[in-house]
Amino acid sequence: MLFRSIGMTLLHLGFDILNLRRITADCNTLNRGSWRIMERIGMRREAHFVKMYRGNSALNHEWCRSE
């Protein structure tokens, strides 16, 4: 419930306060909790990439084959 509330607040900030046209997010598809929260706050899945980052850092830029 807390994360859903945070997500809704961020969407409100982006769309209603900052007047953004689009907000994007990404997560590891194995983390069901993350994508379920994004769907519950009204976001939709538009792509499922075959490759994913290795490790926790998006700055790492090492790619590995998704299994």
N, C-alpha and C positions, 0 to 999 in steps of 0.2 A: 504494500500500500504506500509506503514512503517513497519508493522509487517511481511509482506511477505518478504520485503527486509532484515530485521533482520534475519529471518529464513534462507533465501538463504545464507547470510553471514556466519551463524553458520554451515550450511552444508558444505560450501566451506572450512571453517576452519577445521572441523572435517575430511572430506574426503581427501582434497587436501594438507593441511598443516600437519595435525597430522597423516595422513594415517590410519584412523580408518576403520574397516571393516563394522561396523554397528552403527547406531545412533538410539536410541529409544526415544520416548516421550509418555506421557500420559496426559489425560485431562478428565474432567467431560463430559460425553456424552451429557448432557443437554446444554453444552456450544458450540453451533453450530459454532460460530466464530472461536474457537480454533481448532476444528478438520478440519474445512474447510480450514484454513490457512495451516495446516499440509499437507492436500491433495494437495493444490495448489503448494506447494514447492516440491512435488514429493514423499512425504511419503505415506504409505498405511496403512490402518487399518488391523491389524492382529487378534485382539481379542476384544471382547466386554464382559466385566465381569459383572456378575449379581449383585455383591456386589460393593459398592463404599465407599470411606471414608466419615465419618461424619465430618463436619467442614472444615476449609481451610488448616489445617496442616497435612502433610503426617506423621509427627512425632506422631500424636495423636493415630493412629492405632486402632481407634474404628470403627467397621464395622456396617453398617445399611443395611437393605433390600432396594434394588432399586425398585422403583415403576413405 
